[in-house]
Amino acid sequence: MKSFLDTVDVNNLTSSEQIIYQYFKDHLNNIVYLSLSDICKELYVSNATVIRFCQKLGFKGFNELKFQLKNDLNLTNKSTNAWDTIPHRTSILKDFIDNVNDKIIY
């Protein structure tokens, strides 16, 4: 399966970005179902590092990159059953909850 990741010039990436890039390539089919915090824990990098990587590739953030990957993998056309979207929606909700500033809420 081909994705926009195949067009990325890895020579312009920092060592941390190359680790993230390789992780995304290696987990291409599952990345759309993972949350930002899950990936950061797996790679031992900060949320900001992954977000900067996404922005360097031209996206506003991680969820926009995941949406592009999902389109690249044609998952949107294949997913006609509502049950197929639950893992993706759950990961978006988890990203949101992980990034909520609890000091503002209290």
C-alpha positions as semicolon CSV with decimal commas, in nm:
position;residue;x (nm);y (nm);z (nm)
1;M;0,000;0,000;0,000
2;K;0,127;0,342;-0,090
3;S;0,093;0,646;0,132
4;F;0,216;1,003;0,137
5;L;0,496;0,878;0,367
6;D;0,661;0,731;0,060
7;T;0,714;1,085;-0,073
8;V;0,885;1,221;0,241
9;D;1,250;1,320;0,203
10;V;1,405;1,147;0,505
11;N;1,731;1,340;0,458
12;N;1,557;1,654;0,589
13;L;1,443;1,483;0,912
14;T;1,615;1,502;1,248
15;S;1,710;1,177;1,423
16;S;1,393;1,189;1,639
17;E;1,181;1,258;1,332
18;Q;1,341;0,966;1,149
19;I;1,247;0,737;1,439
20;I;0,888;0,862;1,422
21;Y;0,885;0,829;1,044
22;Q;1,010;0,470;1,056
23;Y;0,755;0,382;1,326
24;F;0,476;0,524;1,109
25;K;0,602;0,328;0,807
26;D;0,631;0,005;1,008
27;H;0,285;0,043;1,162
28;L;0,105;0,199;0,868
29;N;-0,204;-0,019;0,891
30;N;-0,250;0,038;1,263
31;I;-0,137;0,397;1,307
32;V;-0,484;0,534;1,234
33;Y;-0,614;0,351;1,542
34;L;-0,342;0,460;1,783
35;S;-0,355;0,770;1,999
36;L;-0,084;1,031;2,015
37;S;0,000;0,935;2,372
38;D;0,028;0,565;2,281
39;I;0,281;0,645;2,008
40;C;0,479;0,879;2,234
41;K;0,500;0,615;2,507
42;E;0,613;0,355;2,255
43;L;0,885;0,580;2,108
44;Y;0,986;0,761;2,430
45;V;0,929;1,102;2,274
46;S;0,710;1,393;2,378
47;N;0,373;1,481;2,227
48;A;0,529;1,803;2,100
49;T;0,795;1,609;1,908
50;V;0,533;1,406;1,720
51;I;0,320;1,715;1,657
52;R;0,623;1,906;1,521
53;F;0,694;1,607;1,296
54;C;0,337;1,621;1,164
55;Q;0,365;1,996;1,108
56;K;0,695;1,951;0,925
57;L;0,510;1,722;0,685
58;G;0,251;1,996;0,626
59;F;-0,027;1,895;0,866
60;K;-0,181;2,097;1,147
61;G;-0,142;1,811;1,391
62;F;-0,146;1,440;1,452
63;N;-0,516;1,381;1,383
64;E;-0,488;1,548;1,043
65;L;-0,195;1,322;0,956
66;K;-0,394;1,017;1,069
67;F;-0,685;1,129;0,850
68;Q;-0,452;1,151;0,551
69;L;-0,310;0,805;0,622
70;K;-0,660;0,668;0,652
71;N;-0,750;0,813;0,313
72;D;-0,427;0,676;0,167
73;L;-0,517;0,330;0,288
74;N;-0,869;0,361;0,147
75;L;-1,016;0,279;0,485
76;T;-1,289;0,537;0,444
77;N;-1,432;0,357;0,139
78;K;-1,407;0,018;0,305
79;S;-1,564;0,128;0,632
80;T;-1,939;0,116;0,580
81;N;-2,010;-0,054;0,909
82;A;-2,036;0,182;1,210
83;W;-1,847;-0,071;1,423
84;D;-1,540;-0,023;1,203
85;T;-1,507;0,342;1,305
86;I;-1,511;0,284;1,682
87;P;-1,133;0,235;1,726
88;H;-1,062;0,553;1,531
89;R;-1,320;0,759;1,720
90;T;-1,191;0,621;2,048
91;S;-0,835;0,726;1,963
92;I;-0,952;1,079;1,877
93;L;-1,139;1,104;2,208
94;K;-0,835;0,971;2,396
95;D;-0,612;1,230;2,226
96;F;-0,854;1,503;2,328
97;I;-0,874;1,386;2,689
98;D;-0,496;1,351;2,713
99;N;-0,450;1,709;2,595
100;V;-0,715;1,873;2,815
101;N;-0,560;2,113;3,062
102;D;-0,708;1,997;3,393
103;K;-0,611;2,323;3,567
104;I;-0,855;2,512;3,345
105;I;-1,138;2,271;3,425
106;Y;-1,102;2,300;3,802
